Amino acid sequence: MDEIQVQGTSVPALGLGTWQLTGQTCRETVEAALEMGYRHVDTAQAYGNERQVGLGMEAAAVDREDVFLTTKLDGSNRDERSVRRSTRESLNKLGTDYLDLLLIHWPNTPWMASLSETLGAMNNLVEEGLVRHIGVSNFSPSLLDEARELSAAPILTDQVQYHPYWDQRKLLDYCRIHDVLLTAYSPLARGGVLDDPALVQIGNKYAKSPAQVALRWLLQQDGVAAIPKASSRDHLEANMAVFDFELTDAEMERIRDPSKIKTGVQFVRSQLPF
C-alpha cells in the first residue's frame, strides 16, 4: 500500500475509519482490514470503540510496529490533567504502549482549556514516549497556523472532511507549504459519490466504481491521505483497489468541479448528527 512521507515520517495513504463502528462489528472489521493489508487505523475517544479497535488489532496477525494508530481527544478532555488521564485510558483500551498519532478532535471552545494548554499537555506525552506524533482535526488554515505556532512538537496532520463536494484547496495549499498531511475523513461524502454521473462515467473507463474513483482522486493529490469507513469485506477490498490506475489531469479537474446541487445536498448532510 502506498505511503506518504511527511516530516520524515511514513504514513499509509489509505486508512480505515471507524466512526460508527461498534461492538463485534468493529472488532471484526479492524481484524479483517489488517489481515487484508491495511496498516492505518483511525479511532477517537468520542467514538466509544477504542476497546473494540484494540481487540481487533490484537486478533490480527500483524506486529504493532507495522500499524499507524490514531485516536483523538474528546471535547471534555482538553485541560492538562484530562489530556494525560484520557490518553492513558485510550492506551489501555487500545492495548498498546503508545499512539502513533494523537489529535485534538475539534477546535477548543471558549469554555474549554486554552489551545496552548492542550497542546502543551500533548507535547509532554510526546516527550514521555506515550505519543509519537500530534495533530489536529477540523481546524481551518488560520487555526492550524495558530496550533503550529503554539506547539513545540510539529503538527503532523489536519484531519478534515474532504471529498469532491467539499473544497479544501485553501487548506491543502497551506499544508503543502508547511509539510503537514491532510487526512480526509468522509471521503465518499457519506455515500453521496455513489450515483455521481461524472464519477460513474470515469469509473466505467477504468472498470472502477464511483467510490473507487473518488478515493483515487483524493490519494492522487500530493500530501493527502484518506480514511474511509467500511464494515464489509467487499468494501474493504474495494477501497484498497485504487492504486492500480491513474486519473488524467482533465479527469482530476472534472471531479474537482462538481454539481452545485450535489455540493449543497452534501452540505446539508454534513450538518446532520447521523
C-alpha positions, 0 to 999 in steps of 0.5 A, a space after each residue: 500500500 502506498 505511503 506518504 512521507 511527511 516530516 520524515 515520517 511514513 504514513 499509509 495513504 489509505 486508512 480505515 475509519 471507524 466512526 460508527 463502528 461498534 461492538 463485534 462489528 468493529 472488532 471484526 472489521 479492524 481484524 479483517 482490514 489488517 489481515 487484508 493489508 491495511 496498516 492505518 487505523 483511525 479511532 477517537 475517544 468520542 467514538 466509544 470503540 477504542 476497546 473494540 479497535 484494540 481487540 481487533 488489532 490484537 486478533 490480527 496477525 500483524 506486529 504493532 510496529 507495522 500499524 499507524 494508530 490514531 485516536 483523538 481527544 474528546 471535547 471534555 478532555 482538553 485541560 492538562 490533567 484530562 489530556 494525560 488521564 484520557 490518553 492513558 485510558 485510550 492506551 489501555 483500551 487500545 492495548 498498546 504502549 503508545 499512539 502513533 498519532 494523537 489529535 485534538 478532535 475539534 477546535 477548543 471552545 471558549 469554555 474549554 482549556 486554552 489551545 496552548 494548554 492542550 497542546 502543551 499537555 500533548 507535547 509532554 506525552 510526546 516527550 514521555 514516549 506515550 505519543 509519537 506524533 500530534 495533530 489536529 482535526 477540523 481546524 481551518 488554515 488560520 487555526 492550524 497556523 495558530 496550533 503550529 505556532 503554539 506547539 513545540 512538537 510539529 503538527 503532523 496532520 489536519 484531519 478534515 472532511 474532504 471529498 469532491 463536494 467539499 473544497 479544501 484547496 485553501 487548506 491543502 495549499 497551506 499544508 503543502 507549504 508547511 509539510 503537514 498531511 491532510 487526512 480526509 475523513 468522509 471521503 465518499 461524502 457519506 455515500 453521496 459519490 455513489 450515483 455521481 454521473 461524472 464519477 460513474 462515467 470515469 469509473 466505467 473507463 477504468 472498470 472502477 466504481 464511483 467510490 473507487 474513483 473518488 478515493 483515487 482522486 483524493 490519494 492522487 493529490 500530493 500530501 493527502 491521505 484518506 480514511 474511509 469507513 467500511 464494515 464489509 469485506 467487499 468494501 474493504 477490498 474495494 477501497 484498497 483497489 485504487 492504486 492500480 490506475 491513474 486519473 488524467 489531469 482533465 479527469 482530476 479537474 472534472 471531479 474537482 468541479 462538481 454539481 452545485 446541487 450535489 455540493 449543497 445536498 452534501 452540505 446539508 448532510 454534513 450538518 446532520 448528527 447521523 
